């Protein structure tokens, strides 16, 4: 029995004899542990970093009477190699927890002197891992290792499931939502009850039609009434003429840019076609060179094998054999170079098919950029053309309205009972509600003349809903936009509301928000964001008025594409 050697390393080692089977060849192992080992007498071609499959065989002997054979199949990595290449050190790559525990238990038993290892497996009466003659210590180790494996597996599954759920939830939230804690319920800036206001006209004319009635609630942009005025039509026609001329100039510029972009794009396409032909020719040449060098390599290999036999028989000198070896090495180097050039030629062909070409250092392609520019200019020409056509149609409509209004003037000068014949065809200006509110009173009737700054209607603004003031960093502000929905949580009253972003102002300086925890990055929160609460009942409105100044937590969906955010997060 070889003397055991204990080394002060990370893993406890032993020099007891062990065997490994690599590619159906058996080798002796020295100085092995649960981490790796050293092989002696190795006669195969390997290099540092190679991964090899093997079978480790441990032939256990207890007191010369009880025998056990342990066989473990795994992968190893070569970590060092001797100068003569007959010895190398390796480490195990994928031992299971059970296999590591089994090897460690075996090493412990060896160091305690309870078992020894045999050199040859044929000395065993029956080389089976489950032999009925194994020692009592080995019999007791297996149930313990199985119990540990089951326990560890259960713990890993439970912990992995819990961590996986919370990790996925956190990743999803971080990719899709912003959590903002630097926000408060804004204090009302105006009176609780909105004042009554007058709606006055800016032009002189005739009240044509009312679109609302007293007591009616109106929304922003909703029509209130219209006034007829032919002088406005004439001014509108002049403005349309100027707009049409400007649009035509813009259209001419867009068409010129489109022609230029199409020319550049066509030139790039022709350049790509030429490079595809060149790269295909280079590929064919490289393929032929590889075939020629392969044939030369085979001839040189046969010569080398023939000279090796002759030099052993003494028919040729050692110098002639070494010269043949040199020629073979030269041919092999040329073959590898030809193969490399063939690979580069293949890549060039593939790149050319994708619209790129290799200039010797980098892949270059302007075709995608020119194609996008052509499409952009085409869309711009289409947009400007539509703008010109729409302006021309509107101009024709205004001219017709003005032509109709002239006989209307003459008609209105004549005494008559019915003067509504042209009332719907004359030019009119429509007044619309700028903000939400309700109509309190209508002071004029349809058909009455009005002068500038004369009151036509009295209305009351809608009560301003409560708002949320928040301060974000620039990176956070880049991920939201006006109109985006948000969820507002007020922890003090434990209530949740829906809101939408109405304002983003990067120029407003952040104040010290009362009730909001100040952090190290508070100074970087330089973008002011205002959110308006929606769908509030009167009770909710009163409750929020009382909660002004309280801190809130915002959850805002990000507008950035989910896949882009995932790629950014994985970097």
Beta strands, then each sheet from edge to edge (+ up, - down):
strand 1: 18-22
strand 2: 25-30
strand 3: 36-40
strand 4: 51-62
strand 5: 66-81
strand 6: 88-92
strand 7: 116-117
strand 8: 177-185
strand 9: 196-200
strand 10: 205-210
strand 11: 217-218
strand 12: 223-228
strand 13: 357-358
strand 14: 363-364
strand 15: 428-432
strand 16: 437-442
strand 17: 449-450
strand 18: 455-461
strand 19: 467-472
strand 20: 485-490
strand 21: 495-505
strand 22: 527-533
strand 23: 551-557
sheet 1: 7+ 4- 1+ 2- 3+ 6- 5+
sheet 2: 8+ 19- 22+ 21- 20+ 23- 8+
sheet 3: 9+ 18- 16+ 11-
sheet 4: 15+ 12- 10+ 17-
sheet 5: 13+ 14-
end
